[in-house]
Amino acid sequence: MPLNYADVDSLQIIKKIGGTSEVKKHLENLGFSVGGEIKVVSALGGNVIVKVKESRVALSDELARKIMV
């Protein structure tokens, strides 16, 4: 399921990262990698704030849809 549909305060494992190679590289630079753990901190209007590797990152609805958990 796409990340933007995950429950708030739920720990998720990244299964797949989609998009162009540039998008994948950008998300990798932010700390997102397949098999990594992320926690949804809050969600509003499809946009999400997640905790990844002890950092909080805000993602747009478009980017969140590219991360499958």
Buried (B, 14 or more C-beta within 10 A) or exposed (E): EBBBEBEEEEEBEBEEBEBEEEBBEEBEEBBBBEEBEBBBBEBEEBBBBBBBEEEEBEBEBEBBBBBBB
